[in-house]
């Protein structure tokens, strides 16, 4: 195995160098904190429960229709939900809104965007 710092072919140690776990040779191992091979001594960061919310695939047209039905301009809607009109314009052109923006839009326009289920 090759040392990930100097390139020597005898990398037999693991070390944490500047926050990164590397396979290193004995001489490079002193540049960082040597890691015990059993358990490696470094906790792995794993993502917490990441939920992927489902959104109505026709969200752009739903938002446009609801905004026009309410008689609001992009600027007016933006002021109502504390968002820039340019962000709302991009969403109406098809950019998927964040979940927090989608909740704001749902509340302001009385529509359903999140929790979409296909039949």
Helices and strands as residue ranges (DSSP letters): E 13-17, E 20-24, H 26-29, E 33-34, H 59-70, H 74-81, H 85-92, H 99-109
